[in-house]
């Protein structure tokens, strides 16, 4: 069973619960695939071992290049109508709606 005090300390250390969840998941998968624990394993639960490694500053989350940048496709396929006011909607006006 996961110790919630450890969990909250790790959350503060990493910078948020989503980042912590990502790091725990990635490290637990590495451990399941055969990586050796970087700390003395006190349990058999991969998540607890990963949590102990985080608290011991043995593993950390390294953001990828471009992290924090919005993901926007260069060409989303929308066509702008120069006669239309406002942002493009991606739909063409029907003949009945034109004045």
N, C-alpha and C positions, 0 to 999 in steps of 0.2 A: 504494500500500500504506500502511495506517495505521501511524503511528509509535506504538508501545505506550507509550513514555515520555510522549508527549503525552496519550495516552488515560488513563493512570493519574493524571497531573496534573489533567486535567479531571474525573476521577471524584472526586478529593479536593476540588476546588473546588466542584463541584455538590453533593456530599454523598452520593453513592451511585451504583452502576452502573445501577440501574433508572431513576433520575431522569436520569442522563446519556443513557441510551438513548432515553428519551422526548424529551428536548430535541434530541438529534441527529436523530431521526426528524422531528420537527416542523419544525426549521430546514431540513433537507435538502429536505423537500417544498416549503417556501416558496421555496427557491433554484431548485428544478426548475420551479416555476410562474412564474419570472421575476423574483423579488426580486434586487436587486443585492447582491453580497457586501459586508459591512461592513469587511472587511480586504482587503489586496491578496492576490488569489487566487494561491497558489503552485502549485496543481494544478487538475485538472479534475474531481476527485472531489468530489461534493457533501458527503459526510460529512467529508472532510478540510477543506473550506472551513468547514463548520459547527464543526468541532473547533477550528480556528484562531480563529474568532470567539468561542467560549466562553473560550479561553485568554486572549484579548485583552480580556475583560470587555465584549464588545459585545452579547452576548445572554445571557439568563438564563431560568430556568424560574420562572414566576410561578404559585404554587399557586392553585387556584380556591377560592372561598369554600366553607367546609365541608370542606376537605381535612383528612384525618386523622380525620374523624368516621366511625363505622361506618355502613355502608349497610344499613339494616334496613327492610323494608317495614312500613308502618303496620298493615296487615291482611294477614297471610299466609294467611288462609283456614282456619286451624286452629281447631277447636272444642275448648274445654276440657271435660273430663268431671269434674264436681265429686266423683264417687265414686272417681276414679282418683288414686292416690298418684304423686307425681313430676311431671316436666315433661310437658306435652301432647305426644302423639305424632302428632296429626293424623289418627289412625285411631280409629274407633269400636269399642267392644268388641262382639264377636258375642254372640248370645243364649246360646250354649253356654259361653262363658267366664265369664258372670256367675254368682255363687253366691247 
